[in-house]
Amino acid sequence: MKNNDNSDLVLLKMVAAKEPDITKVWPKALANYLFREIIEDAHVKYGISQEDMKEMNKKAANRAKAFLDVIVQDPKMFHAFASYAAFVMEWDAPEITEEEEDIIEMLDNMADLL
C-alpha cells in the first residue's frame, strides 16, 4: 500500500537539508536500521546509561562506515567478511519478517519520490 501523504518526502528533505551529499549519511542510516531499535530495547530492559547508548550507537555507525566505504567496495574483502559468521553458524537462519517487509515498502515509496 502506497503512502499518500508527504511524510516520506519530508524525511528525505530533512536529511538532505543537514547533509546534501546523501552518501555521507548512509553509515548512520545503516547503523540506525540494524542496531538502534535493538540497542533501545536493551537500554530500557537493562537500564543502560545514555552515555553508554551514545557510545554503542557511535560504534555501530563506525562499523557501518567501514562496511560501506571499504569492505563492500573490495570483492575479496567482502568475501572475507563472511568470516564474521564463523562463531554464529548455530543462529537461526535470517528471514525477512513482516516488519522488514513494511520497511522495504516504505523505502520503495520514498524511492518513487526521488
C-alpha positions in Angstrom: 0.0 0.0 0.0 1.5 3.3 -1.1 1.6 6.1 1.5 -0.4 9.1 0.2 0.9 11.8 2.5 4.2 13.6 2.2 5.8 12.3 5.4 8.4 10.2 3.4 9.4 13.2 1.3 9.6 15.3 4.5 12.1 12.8 6.0 14.2 12.8 2.9 14.3 16.6 2.8 15.2 16.8 6.5 18.3 14.6 5.8 19.2 16.5 2.6 19.0 19.8 4.5 21.6 18.7 7.0 23.8 16.7 4.6 23.4 17.4 0.8 25.8 14.5 0.0 23.4 11.7 0.8 26.2 9.1 0.7 27.7 10.6 3.8 24.6 9.6 5.9 24.5 6.0 4.7 26.6 4.7 7.6 24.3 6.3 10.1 21.2 5.1 8.3 22.6 1.5 8.2 23.5 1.6 11.9 20.1 3.0 12.8 18.4 0.3 10.7 20.4 -2.6 12.0 21.1 -1.7 15.7 19.1 1.3 17.0 15.9 -0.4 17.9 17.8 -3.4 19.4 20.0 -1.0 21.4 17.0 1.0 22.6 15.3 -2.2 23.8 18.4 -3.1 25.8 18.5 0.4 27.2 15.0 0.0 28.6 15.4 -3.6 29.7 18.8 -3.3 31.3 19.0 0.3 32.3 21.9 1.2 30.1 23.0 4.8 30.6 22.6 7.5 27.9 26.4 7.8 27.7 26.7 4.0 27.0 23.9 4.3 24.5 25.7 7.1 22.6 29.0 5.1 22.7 27.2 1.9 21.3 25.5 3.9 18.6 28.7 5.6 17.6 30.5 2.2 17.4 27.7 0.8 15.2 27.9 3.9 12.9 31.7 3.5 12.7 31.3 -0.2 11.7 28.7 0.6 9.2 31.0 3.2 7.6 33.8 0.7 7.4 31.4 -1.8 5.9 30.0 0.6 3.3 33.2 2.5 2.4 35.8 -0.3 2.5 34.5 -3.8 2.8 31.7 -3.7 0.2 33.9 -1.9 -2.3 36.5 -4.7 -2.4 35.1 -8.0 -3.6 37.9 -10.0 -1.8 37.3 -8.2 1.4 33.5 -8.6 1.0 34.0 -12.3 0.6 36.4 -12.4 3.6 33.7 -10.6 5.6 31.8 -14.0 5.8 34.4 -15.0 8.4 32.3 -13.0 10.9 29.7 -15.8 10.7 32.2 -18.4 11.9 31.0 -18.2 15.6 27.3 -17.7 14.9 26.6 -20.5 12.5 24.2 -22.0 15.0 21.9 -18.9 15.0 18.6 -19.3 13.3 18.6 -18.5 9.6 17.8 -14.9 8.8 14.5 -14.1 7.3 12.6 -11.1 6.0 9.8 -10.6 8.6 6.6 -8.6 8.2 8.4 -5.7 9.9 11.2 -5.7 7.3 8.6 -6.0 4.5 7.0 -2.9 5.9 10.3 -1.1 5.9 11.1 -2.2 2.4 7.7 -0.9 1.2 8.3 2.4 3.0 11.7 2.7 1.3 10.1 1.8 -2.1 7.6 4.6 -1.6 10.4 7.0 -0.8 12.4 5.8 -3.9 9.4 6.6 -6.0 9.6 10.3 -4.8 13.2 10.7 -6.0 
